[in-house]
Amino acid sequence: MAKLNYATEYLQTLEQMFPYVLYFGDLFATPNNGRFRWVNSRVIEVPTISTTGRTDGDRDTIGTRKRNYNNEWKPLTLENHRQWQTLVHPRDIAETKGVVAIGNITKVYNEEQKFPEMNAYCISKLYADWTTDGAKTAHSEVLTEENVLTVFDEMMKDMDNKRVPRAGRILYVTPDVRTLINNAKQIYRTVDVGSRSDAIKRAINSIDDVKIPESVPSDMMRTKYDFTEGWKVDSTAKQINMVLVHPAAVITPISYEFAQLDPPSAGSQGKYDYFEESFEDVFILPHKMDAIDFHVNA
């Protein structure tokens, strides 16, 4: 039986799942992921274009002609190199009537291990890059029902002043902060008592056209994690309460170099052998730092 490298097929499947199974799915599905070019399995290049501004016109002469734009490719190296491997004995598959087939095993692994780890890495990497060398400082006032929307307005105003497009902004929040927003003093709800539906929807899904996705569990919103095996919250981590971000500010490249299932052999002592590895990372695009804002516990 030929050994098959499932990497390409596997990555396409994962990309289809990302928006639905990752809390930060919109960031993993950012259109920017189609703008970079791969140099090799670990390095991508991101294009940037700059131009000069306009000058006064002259009706009597032709000005000096020259190139008034510049194009650069900024190389970024993917540092997050991860791998996972498991053996599966054929008798285990038979005796469980296929329950432990490799497809089921990888499904559980993806949903309970890899995807949560990707969430944790995404948010902590964005925070680390955003605050590197004191570049940015997170909001840290204690949030209450009285001030949560005031803090949100301040974050929005900062982005407005930096010319970040309003359309497309996303606000990620913990369940505690979502409760504060739902009960905020400035929020007014209208309940249609004449509706035949027995369900009353109290959740606020957007504010000022800013999308608020499903709440992110608090342990998935920390500033630092330990990725020695899987993921766990670092003892020095702070709690992230809110993240206001425009997906155009980030890229989330993933290079699946290898994903293969080998049939039972002498080398594997009669067991199926599954192994995968990837290079992946999360970056803030050059000149896009102002399109991200955090609120973190002091």
Residue pairs with C-beta under 8 A, 6 or more apart in sequence:
1 263
3 260
3 262
3 263
4 260
4 261
5 258
5 259
5 260
6 259
6 260
6 261
7 256
7 257
7 258
7 259
7 260
7 276
8 256
10 256
10 259
10 276
11 254
11 256
14 110
14 254
14 256
15 29
17 110
18 25
18 28
18 29
19 25
19 26
19 28
19 29
21 110
21 111
21 115
22 28
22 115
22 118
22 119
22 122
23 119
23 172
23 213
23 214
23 216
23 217
23 220
24 119
24 122
24 123
24 172
24 216
25 213
26 170
26 211
26 213
26 247
27 122
27 245
27 247
27 250
27 252
27 282
28 118
28 122
28 252
29 247
30 247
30 248
30 250
30 251
30 252
31 247
31 248
32 46
32 247
32 248
32 250
32 251
32 285
33 251
33 252
33 253
35 46
35 47
35 251
36 44
36 45
36 46
36 47
36 76
36 251
36 253
37 44
37 45
37 47
37 73
38 44
38 255
39 45
39 75
41 255
41 257
41 279
42 77
42 78
42 81
42 255
42 279
43 75
43 76
43 77
43 78
44 75
44 76
44 78
44 251
44 253
45 73
45 74
45 75
45 76
46 73
46 74
46 76
46 251
46 283
46 285
46 286
47 71
47 72
47 73
47 74
48 71
48 72
48 73
48 74
48 286
48 287
49 69
49 70
49 71
50 69
50 70
50 72
51 68
51 69
51 70
52 68
52 69
55 63
74 286
76 251
76 253
76 281
76 283
77 281
78 253
78 255
78 279
78 280
78 281
79 281
80 121
80 125
80 279
80 280
80 281
81 277
81 278
81 279
82 117
82 277
82 278
82 280
83 275
83 276
83 277
83 278
84 109
84 113
84 114
84 275
84 276
84 277
85 273
85 274
85 275
85 276
86 105
86 109
86 274
87 268
87 271
87 272
87 273
87 274
88 100
88 101
88 102
88 105
88 271
88 272
88 274
89 270
89 271
89 272
90 264
90 270
90 271
90 272
92 100
93 100
93 101
98 104
102 261
102 272
102 274
105 274
106 274
113 230
116 220
116 231
117 227
117 230
117 231
118 280
119 216
119 220
120 220
120 222
120 225
120 227
120 231
121 225
121 227
121 231
121 282
122 252
122 282
123 172
123 216
123 220
123 221
123 222
123 240
123 243
124 222
124 223
124 224
124 225
124 237
125 281
125 282
126 243
126 245
126 250
126 282
126 284
126 292
127 138
127 223
127 240
127 294
127 296
128 223
128 224
129 283
129 284
130 136
130 284
130 289
130 292
130 294
131 137
131 138
135 289
136 289
136 292
136 293
136 294
138 240
138 293
138 294
138 295
138 296
139 151
139 154
139 155
139 242
139 293
139 294
139 295
139 296
140 295
140 296
140 297
140 298
141 147
141 151
142 298
143 151
143 177
143 180
143 241
143 295
144 180
145 180
145 183
145 184
145 185
146 184
146 185
148 177
148 180
148 181
148 184
149 181
149 184
149 186
149 187
149 207
151 242
151 295
152 171
152 181
152 207
152 242
152 244
155 242
155 244
155 293
155 295
156 166
156 169
156 208
156 210
156 244
158 290
158 293
159 166
159 169
159 244
159 246
159 290
159 291
159 293
160 166
162 290
162 291
164 246
164 249
164 290
164 291
165 246
165 248
166 208
166 209
166 210
167 209
168 246
168 247
168 248
169 209
169 210
169 211
169 244
169 245
169 246
170 210
170 211
170 212
170 213
170 244
170 245
170 246
170 247
171 207
171 210
171 211
171 212
171 242
171 243
171 244
172 212
172 213
172 216
172 221
172 242
172 243
172 245
173 181
173 212
173 215
173 216
173 241
173 242
173 243
174 215
174 216
174 217
174 218
174 221
174 239
174 240
174 241
174 242
175 215
175 217
175 218
176 218
176 241
177 215
177 241
177 242
178 203
178 204
178 212
178 215
181 187
181 204
181 207
181 212
182 202
182 203
182 204
187 204
189 202
191 200
204 212
205 211
205 212
206 212
210 244
218 239
219 233
221 239
221 240
221 241
221 243
222 233
222 234
222 237
222 238
222 239
222 240
223 237
223 238
223 239
223 240
223 296
224 233
224 234
224 236
224 237
224 238
225 231
225 232
225 233
225 234
225 237
226 232
226 233
226 234
238 296
238 297
239 296
239 297
240 294
240 295
240 296
241 295
241 296
241 297
242 294
242 295
243 292
243 293
243 294
243 295
244 292
244 293
244 294
245 291
245 292
245 293
246 288
246 291
246 292
248 285
248 288
248 291
249 284
249 285
249 288
249 289
249 291
249 292
250 282
250 283
250 284
250 285
250 288
250 292
251 282
251 283
251 285
252 280
252 281
252 282
252 283
253 280
253 281
253 283
254 278
254 279
254 280
255 278
255 279
255 280
256 276
256 278
257 277
257 278
257 279
258 275
258 276
258 277
259 275
259 276
259 277
260 274
260 275
260 276
261 272
261 273
261 274
262 268
262 272
262 273
262 274
262 275
263 272
264 270
264 271
264 272
265 273
284 292
